[in-house]
Amino acid sequence: MAKAVDVAGLVDRARDGEPRAVARLISLVEQGSSQLPEVAAALAPHTGNAQVVGITGAPGVGKSTSTNALVRAYREQGKRVAVVAVDPSSPFSGGALLGDRVRMGDHATDPGVFIRSMATRGHLGGLSWATPQALRVLDAAGFDVILVETVGVGQSEVEIVALADTTLVLLAPGMGDGIQAAKAGILEIADVFVVNKADRDGADQTARDLKYMISLGRRDREGPLWRAPVVKTVAARMEGLDRVVEAIAEHRSWMASHGELFERRLRRAGAEIEAIAVERVRTRFGPVDQLAKRVVSGELDPFAAAEVLISGNLPS
């Protein structure tokens, strides 16, 4: 049996800026520790201050390079920055395949930067189930900005919008008809579009295509709508990053003035509560193999099996 952790002391040390305490709290989250309720209760009074920025896009658009550049830009403003890099899971260990990002090595010794890789563990939404709780740890630890860089799996990455205050969707020229392929998925979640590698041929055309799509607007919502700006960058040379930071600040200001920031965080909390409840139900009832066999054999229909599961009268 694992030794109990002094959660209150750990939270105090994390709030004092101790990286090892922050890392330990996130490890408790990833391990699904039995002390998670205690951790959540200790963190709750200190959350709600960090700005969470999601960074998504297809593989090859420069997400890691852009994340690294954003860290530098925010540090130049004196802000403490945390990065959660959600990596593909190893099929053997279940751990993060890439580990701590090589491209972010510039910030490894900066006490104002915390970088953590988390495995998707096969989760198709591009985000680990533990990511929301990890964000709470980083928020409570006093980071001003939390950057969540997702795995880069295309349209299934739309879950990032449920976690982020502002979502950046990155594209790059010369990668085929990326807009056509993605517009039914990740393009619809963007608060800021970033055309990275803008020194390549086709960058202007990509930006024009995006602006045209944005001009069509959305007709399924009433009230004021945020019109996502299109920013061209060359992240490897820090070009255009000031404008990206400015666009993120403008979006936050717009959300605050229109009540959208509160609504987003309300939806985020609701989804988190639901996920925790579902996980507890799954843990309480255990495997449903016997019920599944009865459904396959025709003895039960799925709805009846679900009722059996809810009632707790599982077959032995």
Salt bridges, closest charged atoms under 4 A:
GLU18 OE2 - ARG13 NH2 3.20
GLU30 OE1 - ARG116 NH2 2.78
ASP87 OD1 - ARG101 NH2 2.23
ASP106 OD2 - ARG72 NH2 3.05
ASP110 OD2 - ARG75 NE 2.88
GLU149 OE2 - ARG101 NH1 2.90
GLU159 OE1 - HIS123 NE2 3.16
ASP165 OD2 - ARG252 NH1 3.94
ASP165 OD2 - ARG265 NH2 2.91
ASP165 OD1 - ARG268 NH2 2.57
ASP191 OD1 - HIS251 NE2 3.33
ASP191 OD1 - ARG264 NH2 2.89
ASP199 OD2 - ARG237 NH1 3.28
ASP204 OD1 - LYS232 NZ 2.49
ASP220 OD2 - ARG218 NH2 2.65
GLU239 OE2 - ARG237 NE 2.87
GLU246 OE2 - ARG243 NH1 3.16
GLU250 OE1 - ARG243 NH1 3.46
GLU260 OE2 - ARG264 NE 3.31
GLU260 OE2 - ARG267 NH2 3.18
GLU272 OE2 - ARG136 NE 2.89
GLU279 OE1 - ARG282 NH1 2.87
GLU299 OE2 - ARG294 NE 3.23
